[in-house]
Amino acid sequence: MKTVIFYYTGTGNSLWSARLLAEKLDGGKLLPMKGADPFLAGDAEAVGFVFPVHMWGIPGPVLRFLEKLTLKPGIYYFALAVNAGQVSRTLIQLSRLLARRGAKLAAGFGIVLPSNYIPWGGPGPEERRNELFRQAREKIVEAGGFFTGRRSGLIERGPLWQRIVFSAIYKLSFKQVPKMDKDFWCDDKCNACGICVNVCPAKNIVLASGKPAWQHHCEQCLACIQWCPQVSIQYGKKTPAYERYHHPEVQLKDVIG
Ligand SMILES: Cc1cc2nc3c(=O)[nH]c(=O)nc-3n(C[C@H](O)[C@H](O)[C@H](O)COP(=O)(O)O)c2cc1C
């Protein structure tokens, strides 16, 4: 096992990116971070991380996964931070985190794909989404070449103002994330199919009296609202008007663990 790529995803953008990267890396093995054995990458020469940017930084589940992972100084570590246009300080955060544990992030690229952050709106017009897919594909090929050549020194980041302002917001919001599920609700279209229960990586949803109930250990991946086939799950007041999104080449079965 030469190359291992660990991924975390809510709506498939990161899984799609990781799959494409694995193809470019010629036999890179893809493993979900969720439930992964931290020793799995034991004999790998190169280890990659592909995950979404959440609130201008690394999502909690990815941080917890990284804390458990066995890191070794000689391994080539690389990453794709999948985002909707504001990678901010995410890859610097990853680089420092690995450095503290004696490992080095050789290179990290930001990959821009349609936004799944539905409280702020839908994923944008189809034409724009297709353009993002095209650009992302090109960039992942470029990143693949960079990683295959074992090059280093490129850690992408957002502008300075973004890194300062949004890092502060990340730090302030981080502890609130588990309880941010208080704004989820579900309308009359719910038929208690249980997909939200199964797609939630945090096992944060139970069906109570035939309706989803969120248990306040949310990861804010938004898989529940985005994958609901009845478009019944809502968040706050505005989401009834917003289009749902998941990556078109990723299916529900691919994200249910
Ligand atoms: C809670 C949350 C916070 C997000 N914060 C950011 C952000 O800070 N910057 C950004 O560019 N995109 C942000 N996004 C958008 C996602 O990073 C983006 O849509 C990503 O492609 C989703 O990947 P996934 O489909 O693998 O989950 C956020 C999404 C969620 C759900």
The ligand as a Tripos MOL2 file, in Angstrom:
@<TRIPOS>MOLECULE
LIG
   31    33     1     0     0
SMALL
NO_CHARGES

@<TRIPOS>ATOM
      1 C1        -21.0750   24.0970    8.2400 C.3       1 LIG1
      2 C2        -20.4440   24.4680    6.9290 C.ar      1 LIG1
      3 C3        -19.5150   25.4830    6.8970 C.ar      1 LIG1
      4 C4        -18.9110   25.8380    5.6740 C.ar      1 LIG1
      5 N1        -17.9410   26.7920    5.6960 N.ar      1 LIG1
      6 C5        -17.2820   27.1020    4.5510 C.ar      1 LIG1
      7 C6        -16.1960   28.0270    4.5580 C.ar      1 LIG1
      8 O1        -15.7830   28.5310    5.5910 O.2       1 LIG1
      9 N2        -15.6050   28.3360    3.3890 N.ar      1 LIG1
     10 C7        -16.0290   27.7890    2.1980 C.ar      1 LIG1
     11 O2        -15.4870   28.1300    1.1790 O.2       1 LIG1
     12 N3        -17.0210   26.8660    2.1760 N.ar      1 LIG1
     13 C8        -17.6580   26.5180    3.3110 C.ar      1 LIG1
     14 N4        -18.6550   25.5710    3.2990 N.ar      1 LIG1
     15 C9        -19.0070   24.9190    2.0200 C.3       1 LIG1
     16 C10       -18.3170   23.5730    1.8680 C.3       1 LIG1
     17 O3        -16.9720   23.6370    2.2630 O.3       1 LIG1
     18 C11       -18.3680   23.0970    0.4120 C.3       1 LIG1
     19 O4        -19.6480   23.1520   -0.1220 O.3       1 LIG1
     20 C12       -17.7850   21.7000    0.2730 C.3       1 LIG1
     21 O5        -17.5620   21.4550   -1.0920 O.3       1 LIG1
     22 C13       -18.6820   20.6120    0.8280 C.3       1 LIG1
     23 O6        -18.0170   19.3860    0.7450 O.3       1 LIG1
     24 P1        -18.7210   17.9810    0.9550 P.3       1 LIG1
     25 O7        -19.7570   17.8520   -0.1550 O.co2     1 LIG1
     26 O8        -17.6220   16.9890    0.7820 O.co2     1 LIG1
     27 O9        -19.3230   17.9640    2.3040 O.co2     1 LIG1
     28 C14       -19.2750   25.1820    4.4800 C.ar      1 LIG1
     29 C15       -20.2260   24.1610    4.5270 C.ar      1 LIG1
     30 C16       -20.7920   23.7900    5.7350 C.ar      1 LIG1
     31 C17       -21.7820   22.6590    5.7550 C.3       1 LIG1
@<TRIPOS>BOND
     1     1     2 1
     2     2     3 ar
     3     2    30 ar
     4     3     4 ar
     5     4     5 ar
     6     4    28 ar
     7     5     6 ar
     8     6     7 ar
     9     6    13 1
    10     7     8 2
    11     7     9 ar
    12     9    10 ar
    13    10    11 2
    14    10    12 ar
    15    12    13 ar
    16    13    14 ar
    17    14    15 1
    18    14    28 ar
    19    15    16 1
    20    16    17 1
    21    16    18 1
    22    18    19 1
    23    18    20 1
    24    20    21 1
    25    20    22 1
    26    22    23 1
    27    23    24 1
    28    24    25 2
    29    24    26 1
    30    24    27 1
    31    28    29 ar
    32    29    30 ar
    33    30    31 1
@<TRIPOS>SUBSTRUCTURE
     1 LIG1         1 GROUP 0 **** ****
